[in-house]
Amino acid sequence: MSHSPSEAPASSSHTIKQSKRFGLAQAKRLKTPADFKSVYSSKQWGGSKHFTFNVLANENSDSNVLGVTVSKKVSKRAVDRNHLKRVMREFYRLRQSELKGVSLVLTAKPSSRLASSNERLQSLDELWSKVLKWQRWHQAQLSKKTGLCKSAEKIAK
């Protein structure tokens, strides 16, 4: 049974629409080496058994951006590295609403290649709780800073 040429594009365009709808938008990703470098230079980081994160607060924006890195130390095979990147991006995509104004870089450790799916998810959950803890700490620092500025203004008057 053969398909008419008009059927093929409809099904492939449906797939493209689905991936755009459920994927992580390009505007929400770190792309250039300079973007990654700025997050790394913040020196705000944490880790779990199979993953690490670096984070930078975006003071001027409430939107979040994500960068994902999986080096060749993790796996020489691109298909394995890309699979890990997809897992990490999907994990983030489902939880991104919990963050506000953050540039985040997730990095896979070499141990993540040999870990089972459940171990990876547990490690990502542990990592996520540390990211949220960092966000609470950062918010507290900002409120202290603004509180000090307001009290200094009152004293100056």
N, C-alpha and C positions, 0 to 999 in steps of 0.2 A: 504494500500500500504506500503510495507516494503522497507527500504533502505538497500543496501548492506553495509557490514562493511567497505569497502574501501571508501565510501562516507563520513562517519562521520569524520574521521580524517582530510580529506581535508578541510571541512568547518571549523572545529575547529582550524586547523593550519592557515587558512586564517584570522580568528579572532585574533589569537595570533600575526600574522605578522602585522595586522592593528594596534593593540594596541601598539606594539613596535614602529611602524612608527609614530604614532600620540601622544604617551604618552611622559612623561618626562623621559629621560634616567636615569638609576640608578646612573651613574657617576655625574649627575647634581643635586643630592639630598644630603642633610645632613642626616647622618644615626646614628652616635654614640652620646651619651650624651655629650661627650667631644667636639664634633663639635658644638652642640647647645650652650654649655657653653661658648665657645670662642666667639661666636657671641653675646650672652647676656652680656658678660663681656666688650664688646666695649662701652656699654652705649650710643650707637647711636640708637635712636628709634623715632617713631612717631605713630600717630593713627588717626583713623576715628571713626565714630559712632559704627560700628560693628566689626572692625578689628584693630590690631596693627601690627607694624613691628619692627624688630631689624635688624640692618645692620652692616656689617663689610667689609671694603675694602680689597680685595686680591691684595696686591701690586705686587706679583710675577706672577700673572696670569690674563689673560683677560677673563677666563671662569667664569660663574656664577654658584652658587649652591643655592638650595632652601631647606628650612625646613618648614614644616607645622605642627602646633600644634592646636589641638582642645581638650580641657580638658573635664572632666566629669561634670564640672560646667556648660558647655554649654548644654550638654544633657547626660543623663544616658545611652541612647540607642546608641550602637556602629554604627548602620546603619545610624543614623542622623549625628554622628560625621564623619563617612567616607564620607557621601554625601558632607558635608561642605569641607572636605579635597580635594575631587575631584574638586569641584567648584573652590577652591582657586588655586590648581595646574594648572587647565586649564586656568584660568585667567592669571596666571604668564606665562604659556607656550606660549600664544599668544603674550605676550609683552616682553619676555626676551631679544629680540634683542636690546632693547633700553638701556640695562644696559651693563657695561663692568667691569669685575673683582670684583664682589660683592658676598658676602655670605649673604643671606637674609632669615630671619625667619618670616613667617606670622602666626599670632595667631588670632583665632576667639574669640570674646567676647561673653558672654552669650546672649546678645541681638540679635546676628546673627541668633539664632535658630528660633526666632519668626518673623524675618524679611521676607518680600516677596523677590522673586528672583530679582526684579528690585531694591529694596532697598539695597540688598546685592551688586549688581553690581555697583550701585552708590557709595556705601561706599568703595568698592574696587577701583573704579576709583579715588576717592578722595585720598585714601591711596597711589595709584600709583603715583599721581602727587607729593605727598610729598616725595616718594622714589626718583623720578627724581630730585626734588629740592635738596634733600640731595646730590645726585650724583654731581650736578652742583657745590654745595658748596664745596664738597670734592675735586673736580678737581681744583677749584680756590685755595684752601688751598695748594694743591700739587704744583701748578704753582708758587704761592708765595714762597713756600719753596725752590723750585729749582731755582727761580729767586734770592733769597737771597743767596743761596749757590754759584751761578755763580758770583754774585757781590762781595762776600767775597773772592772768588778765584782771581778775578781781582785785588782787593785791596792788597791781599797777594803778588801778583807778583810785 
